[in-house]
Amino acid sequence: MAFKDTFFLLNDNTGAKLVKCIYVYDKKDIEPASVILVTLKKVLPGRKVKKGQLYKAVVVRLNKKIVRSSGLVVKYFNNCVILLKKTELVPLGTRIFGSVYLELRLKGFMKVVSLSLFLV
């Protein structure tokens, strides 16, 4: 389960390594493809993002069992997000590593889906 004050790993090439959720836009708990507000905790040096900045992010992996209506159970072993631009809901990075949830396609994050390698 993921809530406010949960730490997330980054799944893109922006240069940030660890972020902390400080606000959830949709509900109290975080679900796949939720948009959250994060602050950067660990950042690689020499990148365009800096420690302490606030960004919107979309959740692409959760350490939680997700049961779909078809009966398929999906579970990852870490919590991952992708940083979004401040003005639009498009990714800040140019590459996305690993697989993402199919629910991103249903919620309209087509740019994230097209950049990712796999849909689960």
Long-range contacts (C-beta under 8 A, 24 or more apart in sequence): 1-29, 1-64, 2-29, 2-30, 2-59, 2-62, 2-63, 2-64, 2-79, 3-28, 3-29, 3-30, 4-28, 6-30, 6-79, 7-41, 7-79, 8-38, 8-57, 8-59, 8-79, 8-80, 8-81, 9-78, 9-79, 9-80, 9-81, 10-80, 10-81, 10-82, 10-83, 11-60, 11-61, 11-80, 11-81, 11-82, 11-96, 11-97, 11-98, 11-100, 12-82, 12-83, 12-91, 12-92, 12-93, 12-95, 12-96, 12-97, 13-93, 13-94, 13-95, 13-97, 14-47, 14-48, 14-49, 14-83, 14-92, 14-93, 15-43, 15-44, 15-46, 15-47, 15-48, 15-49, 16-40, 16-42, 16-43, 16-44, 16-47, 16-49, 16-83, 17-42, 17-43, 17-44, 18-42, 19-55, 19-57, 19-81, 19-83, 22-54, 30-59, 30-62, 31-59, 31-62, 31-103, 32-59, 32-60, 32-62, 32-66, 32-101, 32-103, 32-104, 33-58, 33-59, 33-60, 33-101, 33-103, 33-104, 33-106, 33-107, 33-109, 34-58, 34-59, 35-84, 35-89, 36-81, 38-81, 38-83, 49-83, 49-92, 55-83, 55-84, 55-86, 55-92, 56-83, 56-84, 56-85, 56-86, 56-89, 57-81, 57-82, 57-83, 57-84, 58-82, 58-84, 58-89, 58-104, 58-109, 58-112, 60-96, 60-100, 60-101, 60-104, 60-112, 60-116, 61-98, 61-99, 61-100, 61-101, 66-101, 74-101, 74-120, 82-112, 91-115
